[in-house]
Amino acid sequence: MTDSPVSQMRLVVEAEDYEEALVFFRDVLGLPESESYSGEGGARVAILSIPSATLELANPAQVRMIDEVEVGRPVARRSTLSIRVAFEVPDADATTARLAAAGAEVLAPPTRTPWNSLNARLEAPGGLQITAFQELGGSAAV
């Protein structure tokens, strides 16, 4: 890996129900809280960490293809900027059930993809679409 002028990326999600979103991402999904702050006027932020993160850029055709594979229909929000956060998990079925029980809407259950992963699409508290994916190893027929 080469040296990068960027040492950290933070995806900032504004959530109307901060407590619900915090419990969902920290306690249910299991992202450790590395820092948290509060300020005047009820301002609050929690910084949840992930050991590894990447920025995945996709053109509209790829977004449509991923929607088709994961959900079977277009579900990504259409705007100037569409964001979906994908989390690699050890068990997509169990994670999807746990997240749904905590209030996420399952848009599509775990589905085997052409790139041999098991992907579930959910709408998380705060309105953020997420994918819980499990790498299955080996190669799949495309």
C-alpha positions as CSV (number, residue, x, y, z in Angstrom):
1,M,0.0,0.0,0.0
2,T,1.3,3.4,-0.9
3,D,1.4,6.4,1.4
4,S,-1.8,8.4,1.2
5,P,-2.3,12.1,2.0
6,V,-5.5,11.0,3.7
7,S,-5.2,9.2,7.0
8,Q,-8.8,8.8,7.9
9,M,-12.3,8.9,6.4
10,R,-15.4,9.8,8.3
11,L,-18.8,9.3,6.9
12,V,-21.1,11.7,8.8
13,V,-24.7,10.5,9.1
14,E,-27.3,13.0,10.5
15,A,-29.9,11.0,12.4
16,E,-33.1,12.6,13.7
17,D,-33.4,9.9,16.4
18,Y,-29.7,9.9,17.6
19,E,-30.2,7.4,20.4
20,E,-31.9,4.9,18.1
21,A,-29.2,5.2,15.5
22,L,-26.4,5.0,18.2
23,V,-27.9,1.8,19.7
24,F,-28.3,0.3,16.2
25,F,-24.8,0.9,14.9
26,R,-22.9,0.7,18.2
27,D,-24.8,-2.0,20.1
28,V,-26.5,-4.1,17.5
29,L,-24.1,-3.9,14.6
30,G,-21.2,-3.9,17.0
31,L,-19.1,-0.9,15.9
32,P,-17.0,0.2,18.9
33,E,-17.3,3.8,20.1
34,S,-13.9,5.4,20.0
35,E,-15.0,8.9,20.9
36,S,-18.1,10.9,21.8
37,Y,-18.8,14.5,22.4
38,S,-21.7,16.7,23.4
39,G,-22.1,20.5,23.0
40,E,-24.4,23.4,23.5
41,G,-28.0,23.1,22.5
42,G,-28.1,19.3,22.8
43,A,-25.4,18.7,20.2
44,R,-24.1,15.1,20.3
45,V,-21.8,13.0,18.2
46,A,-20.3,9.5,18.5
47,I,-17.4,8.3,16.5
48,L,-17.7,4.6,15.8
49,S,-14.6,2.9,14.4
50,I,-14.1,0.1,11.9
51,P,-10.7,-1.6,11.5
52,S,-10.7,-1.1,7.8
53,A,-12.7,1.1,5.5
54,T,-12.7,1.8,1.7
55,L,-14.4,4.3,-0.4
56,E,-16.2,2.6,-3.2
57,L,-17.2,4.8,-6.2
58,A,-19.8,3.4,-8.5
59,N,-21.4,4.8,-11.6
60,P,-25.2,4.8,-12.0
61,A,-25.1,1.6,-14.1
62,Q,-23.2,-0.3,-11.4
63,V,-25.6,1.0,-8.7
64,R,-28.5,-0.3,-10.7
65,M,-26.8,-3.7,-11.2
66,I,-26.1,-4.0,-7.5
67,D,-29.7,-3.1,-6.7
68,E,-30.8,-5.8,-9.1
69,V,-28.5,-8.4,-7.6
70,E,-29.2,-7.6,-3.9
71,V,-32.9,-6.6,-4.1
72,G,-34.3,-7.5,-7.5
73,R,-35.4,-3.9,-8.1
74,P,-34.1,-0.3,-7.9
75,V,-34.0,0.9,-4.3
76,A,-31.0,3.2,-4.2
77,R,-32.1,6.8,-3.6
78,R,-31.9,8.9,-6.7
79,S,-30.2,12.2,-6.1
80,T,-27.0,13.9,-6.9
81,L,-25.3,11.8,-4.3
82,S,-26.5,8.3,-3.4
83,I,-24.8,6.7,-0.4
84,R,-25.0,3.2,0.8
85,V,-22.6,1.8,3.4
86,A,-21.6,-1.8,3.2
87,F,-20.3,-3.8,6.2
88,E,-18.5,-7.1,5.9
89,V,-19.8,-9.5,8.5
90,P,-19.0,-13.1,9.4
91,D,-22.7,-14.3,9.0
92,A,-25.0,-12.3,6.8
93,D,-28.1,-14.2,7.8
94,A,-27.6,-13.8,11.6
95,T,-26.6,-10.1,11.2
96,T,-29.6,-9.3,9.0
97,A,-31.9,-10.9,11.6
98,R,-30.2,-9.0,14.4
99,L,-30.4,-5.7,12.6
100,A,-34.1,-6.2,11.6
101,A,-35.0,-7.0,15.2
102,A,-33.4,-3.7,16.2
103,G,-35.5,-1.7,13.8
104,A,-33.9,-1.9,10.4
105,E,-36.2,-2.5,7.4
106,V,-35.0,-5.4,5.4
107,L,-35.2,-4.4,1.7
108,A,-33.8,-7.7,0.6
109,P,-32.7,-10.8,2.6
110,P,-29.2,-12.2,2.1
111,T,-28.8,-13.0,-1.6
112,R,-25.9,-14.7,-3.3
113,T,-24.1,-12.3,-5.7
114,P,-22.3,-13.0,-8.9
115,W,-19.1,-12.1,-7.1
116,N,-19.7,-14.9,-4.5
117,S,-20.8,-12.9,-1.5
118,L,-24.0,-13.1,0.5
119,N,-25.5,-9.6,0.5
120,A,-28.5,-8.2,2.4
121,R,-29.9,-4.7,1.9
122,L,-31.4,-2.8,4.8
123,E,-32.7,0.7,5.6
124,A,-31.1,1.6,8.9
125,P,-32.3,4.1,11.5
126,G,-31.4,7.6,10.3
127,G,-32.5,6.7,6.7
128,L,-29.1,5.2,5.7
129,Q,-29.2,2.2,3.3
130,I,-26.7,-0.4,4.3
131,T,-25.5,-3.7,2.9
132,A,-24.5,-6.5,5.3
133,F,-22.2,-8.8,3.2
134,Q,-20.5,-12.1,3.9
135,E,-17.6,-13.1,1.6
136,L,-18.2,-16.8,0.7
137,G,-14.8,-17.5,-0.7
138,G,-13.9,-19.1,-4.0
139,S,-15.4,-17.9,-7.2
140,A,-18.9,-17.9,-8.4
141,A,-20.3,-18.3,-11.9
142,V,-21.0,-14.9,-13.4
